[in-house]
Amino acid sequence: MPDLGFPGEFPFTRGIQPTMYRGRLWTMRQYAGFGTAAESNARYRYLLAQGVNGLSVAFDLPTQMGYDSDHTLARGEVGRVGVAVDSIDDMAVLFDGIPLDRVSTSMTINATAVILLALYIAVARRQGVPASKLEGTIQNDILKEYVARGTYIYPPRASLRIVTDIFAYCSKELPNWNTISISGYHIREAGSTAVQEVAFTFAHAIAYVQAAVDAGLDVNQFGQRLSFFFNAHNNFLEEIAKYRAARRLWARLMRDRFGATSPRAQQLRFHTQTAGSTLTAQQPDNNIVRVAIQAMAAVLGGTQSLHCNSRDEALSLPSEESARIALRTQQIIASETGVANTVDPVGGSFVIERLTDDIERAAEELLTRIDRAGGTLAAIETGFIQREIQESAYRAQVAVDSRQAIVVGVNKYAETGKSTRPLFQLDPEVERTQVERVRALRAGRDADRSRRALAAVSDAARDGHNLVPPIVDAVDARATVGEIADAMRAVFGEHDSRI
């Protein structure tokens, strides 16, 4: 098997480290964020006390879309699917008592990623932590928003410019920061197959790398800080093979297409999250089993970081108890199963190696189709990628509806009773409190300073200067997320998916 090689060596089929988890376990994260910054800070402290060694921040929809909590379009969504962050004051509370030089933080944020990164840098400064000491990741993968998720603001080409500005800034100022987490997770959640998840994720990655190269950045330098985000779905063996195929394919793409010679720039480093789309509201305790199997696939596939979903996420935000069970799932896999004691437990298995080859070959063929269609941006703008995902999602739902695909507790072994477990309830006062908070901030800040800082953001957007420094200055001047997003809207415009 010439494509296997050794762990830690090109093409990294068997893992990116020679000793894998024998040398260092994967980072155990729990994705969390809800309500106000103070409430989320309490959850983060709880998770850290329970053994989490990496934070993962969920932001509410207004924050993701660049609207302040008092905007009319934010009504009813403040703090609902993540924490509401309007300003540096909120960000400071969110990480109060959490030393940013000793924790790795992942932030699931895309259209406003540059603003949230600036807020994180500014809060670190308040803690006396230099940017060079910060470790973590911003998702910053805007292209998948156009095909799978929808939380975009600006047109694709302007959004790509923001991404490359972040690459350039972090390469000098935040050397330990992962500047992007190129996400197949949401592509899979939208209904893609495993092959499409790999291919479309890499199509987006190719566009980011090419844009960075075109901007004059060194692929051997910025390539070392690229990270990926994959789904762990239900087909156990296919998922293990998917990660192996993805590692091998990415190594070849970086070497052969972009000329990367640094092994670190050729390596595929990725975070995995268990599949939210597989969780069921019916018989929610079944989700504990699903998550455990999916998490084991991610570990056997060689993930660098893992989040396990909670059992009640098809019904509500996770309760503290459910979040603890999800974390304990990872800890049991790490401590009690023995799978971390072997570098590549599944290497050499006929079915795994055959599936790895098949997935790699099929993903390459799909990438070739995208190239022939004019490349990633053209494939997005013509709707090619979106249609492919939608057709796969339709076929998957038909299989469930016809019982060709069994979902235990839903279309087989169903029960008539409803779960009586108490669910997490968000405080209905959250929105009113947050609206008052952002209005008080505007009333109490130095208005002239914030106005000048926002004008500098617009100027940088217009004249092509790197956007990160003026945005850091703007958040430090207590400009809000919505105001900074609007300063760029005025220059870049907004994307309309109907055009």
C-alpha positions as CSV (number, residue, x, y, z in Angstrom):
1,M,0.0,0.0,0.0
2,P,2.3,2.8,-1.3
3,D,-0.1,5.6,-0.2
4,L,0.0,4.5,3.5
5,G,3.6,5.4,4.5
6,F,4.2,6.1,8.2
7,P,2.3,8.3,10.6
8,G,3.7,11.9,10.6
9,E,5.1,11.5,7.0
10,F,3.7,12.6,3.6
11,P,1.0,12.0,2.6
12,F,-0.1,11.7,6.2
13,T,-2.8,9.1,5.6
14,R,-2.1,7.5,9.0
15,G,-2.0,10.8,10.9
16,I,0.0,14.0,11.1
17,Q,2.0,13.1,14.1
18,P,4.4,10.2,14.4
19,T,3.1,9.1,17.8
20,M,-0.5,10.6,17.4
21,Y,-2.3,10.4,20.8
22,R,0.5,8.6,22.5
23,G,2.3,11.9,22.5
24,R,-0.7,14.2,23.0
25,L,-4.4,13.7,23.2
26,W,-6.8,15.6,21.0
27,T,-8.1,18.9,22.4
28,M,-11.5,18.4,24.1
29,R,-13.8,21.3,23.4
30,Q,-17.4,21.9,24.2
31,Y,-19.2,24.4,21.9
32,A,-21.2,26.7,24.1
33,G,-22.7,30.2,24.3
34,F,-26.1,31.6,25.1
35,G,-27.9,34.6,26.5
36,T,-25.6,37.3,27.9
37,A,-21.9,37.3,28.1
38,A,-22.1,36.8,31.9
39,E,-24.3,33.6,31.5
40,S,-21.9,32.2,28.9
41,N,-18.9,33.0,31.1
42,A,-20.4,31.0,33.9
43,R,-20.9,28.0,31.5
44,Y,-17.3,28.3,30.3
45,R,-15.9,28.3,33.8
46,Y,-18.1,25.2,34.6
47,L,-16.8,23.4,31.5
48,L,-13.2,24.2,32.3
49,A,-13.7,22.9,35.8
50,Q,-15.1,19.7,34.3
51,G,-11.9,19.1,32.2
52,V,-12.5,20.9,28.9
53,N,-9.1,22.1,27.6
54,G,-10.3,24.3,24.8
55,L,-13.2,26.8,24.7
56,S,-15.5,26.9,21.7
57,V,-17.7,30.0,21.4
58,A,-21.2,30.1,19.8
59,F,-22.5,33.5,18.9
60,D,-26.1,34.5,18.4
61,L,-27.5,35.3,14.9
62,P,-27.4,39.1,15.3
63,T,-23.7,38.9,16.1
64,Q,-23.0,36.5,13.2
65,M,-24.9,38.8,10.8
66,G,-23.4,42.1,12.0
67,Y,-26.4,43.6,13.8
68,D,-26.5,45.0,17.3
69,S,-29.0,43.7,19.7
70,D,-31.2,46.7,19.4
71,H,-31.5,46.5,15.6
72,T,-35.0,45.7,14.4
73,L,-33.7,42.6,12.6
74,A,-32.3,41.3,15.8
75,R,-35.7,41.2,17.5
76,G,-36.4,37.7,18.9
77,E,-33.0,36.4,18.2
78,V,-30.8,38.0,20.9
79,G,-28.9,35.3,22.8
80,R,-31.0,32.5,21.3
81,V,-28.5,30.3,19.4
82,G,-25.4,31.7,21.0
83,V,-24.1,34.5,23.1
84,A,-24.9,38.1,22.3
85,V,-21.7,40.2,21.8
86,D,-22.2,43.8,20.8
87,S,-19.0,45.4,22.0
88,I,-15.7,45.1,23.8
89,D,-17.6,45.4,27.1
90,D,-19.4,42.2,26.3
91,M,-16.3,40.4,25.2
92,A,-14.5,41.4,28.4
93,V,-17.3,39.9,30.5
94,L,-17.3,36.8,28.3
95,F,-13.7,36.0,29.2
96,D,-13.7,37.5,32.7
97,G,-11.4,35.4,34.9
98,I,-10.3,33.2,32.0
99,P,-6.6,33.9,31.3
100,L,-6.3,34.2,27.5
101,D,-2.6,33.2,27.5
102,R,-3.5,29.8,29.0
103,V,-6.6,28.7,27.1
104,S,-7.1,27.9,23.4
105,T,-10.3,29.5,22.1
106,S,-12.2,28.6,19.0
107,M,-14.8,31.1,17.7
108,T,-17.5,29.9,15.3
109,I,-17.9,33.2,13.4
110,N,-17.6,34.0,9.7
111,A,-19.0,37.2,8.2
112,T,-18.0,39.2,11.3
113,A,-14.9,37.1,12.1
114,V,-12.5,40.1,11.6
115,I,-14.5,42.0,14.2
116,L,-14.7,39.2,16.8
117,L,-11.0,38.6,16.3
118,A,-10.3,42.2,16.9
119,L,-12.4,42.1,20.1
120,Y,-10.5,39.1,21.3
121,I,-7.1,40.9,20.7
122,A,-8.4,44.0,22.5
123,V,-9.6,42.0,25.5
124,A,-6.3,40.2,25.7
125,R,-4.6,43.6,25.8
126,R,-6.7,44.5,28.7
127,Q,-5.5,41.4,30.5
128,G,-1.9,42.3,29.7
129,V,-1.6,39.4,27.2
130,P,0.2,40.2,23.9
131,A,-1.3,39.0,20.7
132,S,1.7,36.8,20.1
133,K,0.7,34.6,23.0
134,L,-2.9,34.0,21.9
135,E,-3.8,30.5,20.7
136,G,-7.1,29.5,19.0
137,T,-9.1,29.6,15.8
138,I,-11.7,31.7,14.1
139,Q,-13.8,29.8,11.6
140,N,-13.6,32.7,9.1
141,D,-14.9,30.4,6.3
142,I,-17.2,32.7,4.4
143,L,-17.5,30.7,1.2
144,K,-19.5,27.8,2.8
145,E,-22.0,30.4,4.1
146,Y,-23.1,31.0,0.5
147,V,-23.7,27.3,-0.2
148,A,-24.7,25.7,3.1
149,R,-25.5,28.1,6.0
150,G,-26.5,31.6,5.0
151,T,-24.9,33.9,7.5
152,Y,-23.0,36.1,5.0
153,I,-23.0,39.9,4.7
154,Y,-20.8,41.0,1.9
155,P,-20.4,39.7,-1.7
156,P,-18.1,36.7,-2.1
157,R,-15.1,38.6,-3.6
158,A,-15.1,41.3,-0.9
159,S,-15.5,38.6,1.7
160,L,-12.4,36.8,0.3
161,R,-10.5,40.1,0.6
162,I,-11.3,40.2,4.4
163,V,-10.2,36.6,4.8
164,T,-6.8,37.4,3.2
165,D,-6.4,40.5,5.4
166,I,-6.8,38.3,8.4
167,F,-4.2,35.8,7.0
168,A,-1.7,38.7,6.5
169,Y,-2.2,40.3,9.9
170,C,-2.1,37.1,11.9
171,S,1.1,35.8,10.1
172,K,2.9,38.7,11.7
173,E,1.0,39.5,14.9
174,L,-0.6,36.2,16.0
175,P,1.8,33.4,15.0
176,N,0.0,30.8,17.1
177,W,-3.5,31.6,15.8
178,N,-5.3,29.4,13.3
179,T,-6.6,32.0,10.8
180,I,-9.3,29.9,9.3
181,S,-11.3,26.7,10.0
182,I,-12.4,25.6,6.6
183,S,-15.7,23.9,7.3
184,G,-17.1,20.8,5.8
185,Y,-19.3,20.4,8.9
186,H,-22.1,22.7,7.7
187,I,-21.9,21.3,4.2
188,R,-22.6,17.9,5.6
189,E,-25.3,19.3,7.9
190,A,-27.0,20.8,4.9
191,G,-27.3,17.3,3.4
192,S,-24.1,16.5,1.4
193,T,-22.5,13.1,1.2
194,A,-19.2,12.3,2.8
195,V,-17.5,12.7,-0.6
196,Q,-19.1,16.1,-1.2
197,E,-18.1,17.2,2.2
198,V,-14.5,16.6,1.4
199,A,-14.6,17.9,-2.2
200,F,-16.6,21.1,-1.5
201,T,-14.5,21.9,1.6
202,F,-11.3,21.6,-0.4
203,A,-12.8,23.6,-3.3
204,H,-13.3,26.4,-0.8
205,A,-9.8,25.9,0.7
206,I,-8.3,26.1,-2.8
207,A,-10.0,29.4,-3.3
208,Y,-8.6,30.8,0.0
209,V,-5.1,29.5,-0.7
210,Q,-5.1,31.0,-4.2
211,A,-6.4,34.3,-2.9
212,A,-3.7,34.4,-0.3
213,V,-1.0,33.5,-2.9
214,D,-2.3,36.2,-5.2
215,A,-2.1,38.7,-2.3
216,G,1.6,37.9,-2.1
217,L,1.6,35.6,1.0
218,D,3.9,32.7,1.4
219,V,2.1,29.4,1.2
220,N,4.7,27.7,3.3
221,Q,4.0,30.2,6.1
222,F,0.2,30.9,6.1
223,G,-0.4,27.2,5.1
224,Q,0.8,26.1,8.5
225,R,-2.1,28.0,10.2
226,L,-4.9,26.6,8.0
227,S,-7.2,24.3,9.9
228,F,-10.3,22.4,8.9
229,F,-13.6,21.5,10.5
230,F,-15.4,18.2,9.6
231,N,-18.5,16.4,10.6
232,A,-18.6,13.0,12.3
233,H,-21.7,11.3,10.8
234,N,-23.3,7.9,11.4
235,N,-21.6,5.6,8.9
236,F,-18.8,4.5,11.2
237,L,-16.3,3.0,8.8
238,E,-17.0,5.6,6.0
239,E,-16.3,8.4,8.5
240,I,-12.9,7.0,9.6
241,A,-11.9,6.6,5.9
242,K,-13.1,10.1,5.1
243,Y,-10.6,11.7,7.4
244,R,-7.8,9.5,6.1
245,A,-8.7,10.3,2.5
246,A,-9.0,14.0,3.3
247,R,-5.5,14.1,4.9
248,R,-3.9,12.4,1.8
249,L,-5.7,14.5,-0.7
250,W,-5.0,17.8,1.0
251,A,-1.3,17.0,1.3
252,R,-1.1,16.4,-2.5
253,L,-3.1,19.5,-3.3
254,M,-0.8,21.7,-1.3
255,R,2.3,20.1,-2.7
256,D,1.3,19.7,-6.4
257,R,-1.1,22.6,-6.9
258,F,0.5,25.3,-4.7
259,G,4.1,24.1,-4.4
260,A,4.1,23.9,-0.6
261,T,7.4,22.2,0.5
262,S,6.9,22.6,4.3
263,P,5.5,19.5,5.8
264,R,3.5,21.6,8.3
265,A,1.9,23.4,5.3
266,Q,1.0,20.1,3.7
267,Q,-0.6,18.7,6.8
268,L,-4.4,18.6,7.3
269,R,-5.2,19.6,10.8
270,F,-8.8,19.4,11.7
271,H,-11.5,19.8,14.4
272,T,-14.4,17.4,14.4
273,Q,-18.0,17.9,15.7
274,T,-20.5,15.1,16.0
275,A,-23.4,15.4,13.6
276,G,-26.2,17.7,14.9
277,S,-28.4,16.7,11.9
278,T,-28.5,13.1,13.2
279,L,-29.9,14.0,16.6
280,T,-33.5,13.2,17.1
281,A,-36.2,14.9,19.3
282,Q,-37.8,11.4,19.7
283,Q,-36.1,9.3,22.3
284,P,-33.3,11.8,22.9
285,D,-31.3,9.4,25.1
286,N,-30.5,7.5,21.9
287,N,-28.5,10.6,20.9
288,I,-25.9,9.7,23.6
289,V,-25.2,6.5,21.7
290,R,-25.0,8.2,18.3
291,V,-22.6,10.8,19.6
292,A,-20.4,8.2,21.2
293,I,-20.1,6.2,18.0
294,Q,-19.5,9.4,15.9
295,A,-16.8,10.6,18.4
296,M,-15.0,7.2,18.2
297,A,-14.9,7.5,14.4
298,A,-13.3,10.9,14.7
299,V,-10.7,9.6,17.1
300,L,-9.9,6.5,15.0
301,G,-9.7,8.9,12.0
302,G,-7.1,11.0,13.8
303,T,-8.8,14.3,14.7
304,Q,-6.8,17.0,16.5
305,S,-9.8,18.5,18.3
306,L,-13.3,17.2,19.1
307,H,-16.7,18.5,20.3
308,C,-19.5,16.1,21.2
309,N,-23.0,17.3,20.8
310,S,-25.4,17.0,23.8
311,R,-28.4,14.6,23.8
312,D,-31.1,17.4,24.0
313,E,-29.9,19.6,21.2
314,A,-32.8,18.6,18.9
315,L,-35.1,20.1,21.6
316,S,-33.3,23.0,23.2
317,L,-29.9,24.5,24.1
318,P,-27.9,21.9,26.1
319,S,-28.5,21.7,29.8
320,E,-25.5,21.6,32.1
321,E,-26.1,17.9,32.7
322,S,-26.2,17.1,29.0
323,A,-23.1,19.1,28.3
324,R,-21.3,17.2,31.1
325,I,-22.4,13.8,29.6
326,A,-21.1,14.9,26.2
327,L,-17.7,15.9,27.6
328,R,-17.5,12.6,29.6
329,T,-18.0,10.7,26.3
330,Q,-14.7,12.1,25.1
331,Q,-13.0,11.5,28.4
332,I,-14.2,7.8,28.5
333,I,-12.9,7.3,24.9
334,A,-9.6,8.8,25.9
335,S,-9.1,7.1,29.2
336,E,-11.0,3.7,29.1
337,T,-11.1,2.3,25.6
338,G,-7.3,2.0,24.8
339,V,-7.7,3.4,21.3
340,A,-5.3,6.3,22.1
341,N,-2.5,3.8,22.9
342,T,-2.1,2.8,19.2
343,V,-0.9,5.3,16.6
344,D,-3.2,4.1,13.8
345,P,-5.5,1.4,15.1
346,V,-7.4,0.8,11.8
347,G,-4.4,1.1,9.4
348,G,-4.2,-1.8,7.0
349,S,-7.8,-2.9,7.4
350,F,-9.0,-3.9,3.9
351,V,-12.3,-2.2,4.1
352,I,-10.8,1.0,5.6
353,E,-8.1,1.3,3.0
354,R,-10.6,0.5,0.2
355,L,-13.0,3.2,1.4
356,T,-10.1,5.6,1.8
357,D,-9.1,5.1,-1.8
358,D,-12.7,5.3,-3.1
359,I,-13.5,8.6,-1.2
360,E,-10.2,10.2,-2.3
361,R,-10.8,9.3,-5.9
362,A,-14.4,10.5,-5.9
363,A,-13.5,13.7,-4.2
364,E,-10.8,14.4,-6.8
365,E,-13.3,13.8,-9.6
366,L,-15.7,16.3,-8.1
367,L,-12.9,18.9,-7.7
368,T,-12.1,18.4,-11.4
369,R,-15.7,19.1,-12.3
370,I,-15.5,22.4,-10.2
371,D,-12.3,23.4,-12.0
372,R,-14.0,22.8,-15.4
373,A,-16.9,24.9,-14.2
374,G,-14.6,27.9,-13.8
375,G,-13.4,27.3,-10.2
376,T,-15.0,27.7,-6.8
377,L,-16.3,31.2,-7.0
378,A,-17.9,30.5,-10.3
379,A,-19.4,27.3,-9.0
380,I,-20.9,29.2,-6.1
381,E,-22.1,32.1,-8.2
382,T,-23.9,29.7,-10.7
383,G,-25.3,27.6,-7.9
384,F,-23.6,24.4,-8.9
385,I,-22.4,23.5,-5.4
386,Q,-25.7,24.5,-3.8
387,R,-27.7,22.3,-6.2
388,E,-25.4,19.3,-5.6
389,I,-25.9,19.6,-1.9
390,Q,-29.7,20.1,-2.2
391,E,-30.1,17.0,-4.4
392,S,-28.1,14.8,-1.9
393,A,-30.2,16.2,0.9
394,Y,-33.4,15.3,-1.0
395,R,-32.2,11.8,-1.7
396,A,-31.3,11.3,2.0
397,Q,-34.7,12.4,3.2
398,V,-36.5,10.2,0.6
399,A,-34.5,7.2,2.0
400,V,-35.7,8.0,5.5
401,D,-39.3,8.6,4.5
402,S,-39.4,5.3,2.6
403,R,-37.6,3.5,5.4
404,Q,-34.7,2.5,3.2
405,A,-32.6,4.3,5.8
406,I,-33.5,3.5,9.4
407,V,-33.5,6.1,12.1
408,V,-34.1,4.3,15.4
409,G,-36.9,5.9,17.4
410,V,-38.2,7.8,14.4
411,N,-39.2,5.5,11.5
412,K,-38.5,2.2,13.5
413,Y,-38.9,1.3,17.1
414,A,-40.9,4.5,17.7
415,E,-42.7,5.3,20.9
416,T,-45.8,7.3,21.4
417,G,-44.9,9.0,24.7
418,K,-42.9,12.3,24.9
419,S,-39.8,12.9,26.8
420,T,-40.5,14.5,30.2
421,R,-36.9,15.6,30.9
422,P,-36.7,19.3,31.9
423,L,-35.1,21.3,29.1
424,F,-32.8,24.3,29.3
425,Q,-34.8,27.6,29.2
426,L,-33.4,30.9,28.2
427,D,-34.2,33.8,30.5
428,P,-36.9,35.9,28.6
429,E,-35.2,39.1,30.0
430,V,-32.0,38.5,28.1
431,E,-33.0,40.6,25.1
432,R,-34.2,43.5,27.1
433,T,-31.1,43.5,29.2
434,Q,-28.8,43.3,26.2
435,V,-30.6,46.1,24.4
436,E,-30.3,48.4,27.4
437,R,-26.6,47.4,27.7
438,V,-25.7,48.4,24.1
439,R,-27.7,51.6,24.3
440,A,-25.9,52.6,27.6
441,L,-22.6,51.9,25.9
442,R,-23.3,54.3,23.1
443,A,-24.5,57.0,25.5
444,G,-21.4,56.7,27.7
445,R,-18.5,56.4,25.2
446,D,-16.4,59.1,23.6
447,A,-18.6,59.6,20.5
448,D,-16.0,61.5,18.5
449,R,-13.3,58.9,19.0
450,S,-15.7,56.1,17.9
451,R,-16.8,58.1,14.9
452,R,-13.2,58.6,13.8
453,A,-12.4,55.0,14.3
454,L,-15.4,53.9,12.2
455,A,-14.4,56.3,9.4
456,A,-10.9,54.7,9.4
457,V,-12.5,51.3,8.9
458,S,-14.5,52.6,5.9
459,D,-11.3,54.2,4.5
460,A,-9.3,50.9,4.8
461,A,-12.2,49.0,3.1
462,R,-12.2,51.5,0.3
463,D,-8.4,52.0,-0.3
464,G,-7.3,48.3,0.1
465,H,-5.3,48.7,3.4
466,N,-5.4,45.8,5.8
467,L,-8.7,46.0,7.7
468,V,-7.6,44.4,11.0
469,P,-5.6,47.3,12.6
470,P,-8.4,49.9,12.1
471,I,-11.0,47.4,13.4
472,V,-8.9,46.7,16.5
473,D,-8.8,50.5,17.1
474,A,-12.5,50.7,16.5
475,V,-13.5,48.1,19.0
476,D,-11.1,49.7,21.5
477,A,-12.9,52.9,20.9
478,R,-16.1,51.0,21.9
479,A,-17.6,51.0,18.4
480,T,-20.1,48.2,18.2
481,V,-20.2,45.1,16.1
482,G,-23.1,46.4,14.1
483,E,-21.5,49.8,13.5
484,I,-18.2,48.3,12.3
485,A,-20.1,45.9,10.0
486,D,-22.1,48.8,8.7
487,A,-18.9,50.8,8.0
488,M,-17.9,47.9,5.6
489,R,-21.4,47.5,4.2
490,A,-21.2,51.1,3.0
491,V,-18.2,50.2,0.9
492,F,-18.7,46.5,-0.1
493,G,-22.5,46.4,-0.3
494,E,-24.4,43.3,0.7
495,H,-24.7,39.9,-1.1
496,D,-28.1,39.1,-2.5
497,S,-28.5,35.3,-3.1
498,R,-31.3,36.0,-5.6
499,I,-29.0,37.7,-8.1
